């Protein structure tokens, strides 16, 4: 993975870092915590300009986020509800509650979501489903991405040869996020199964 990113940046310079980050948005397993610090480290060695690295990685983030926004927009609310209806333990009311929550807190969610591992890519899809105004989405995504990218690019720039330390620390945060998500899913499934059992007992009476 690192070799591929290095080759891309050696060939294209800062635009190569932007392409890598755009792909990271579309394929979350590609880790930004590797690409961004490595971009900063490359800039520290004089192989690209630091401002170019910040600019192109932010452009890449926005391009990737816009692609996922349009995936959500093409999917649409009706298709999401139809898919939800086929999923076990999921109710249409769950989607409606999520939709209502997003309508109230969507702007904050898009901005801060760009700084949360895993969710930083996925948050673009519900924004597209709900058809958040495109200028608003683009502005919030650009601001959140610029902040996130700057922290990691600059970390790689100042850490130099030790840029890989960033991945270790962010990996801890990512594992915490995954743990919280798994716990939330388990609680959701437990509550739904409990509701089903109660419903069966009530019908039995």
CORDA-V472721 format. One line per field, one symbol per residue. phi: phi as a letter, one per 20 degrees, with the letter a starting at -180 (. if undefined). A space follows every 10 residues. Layout:
BEGIN
phi=???
END
This chain:
BEGIN
phi=.ffffgffff edmggfffff fffffecggf effeffffff ffffenebff ffffffffgf ffffffffgf fffffmffff fffffeefmd dgffffffff fffecgffff ffffddgmff efffffffge lgggffffff fffffffgff gefffffefm fegffgffff gfffffffff fffffffgff ffffffffff fffff
END
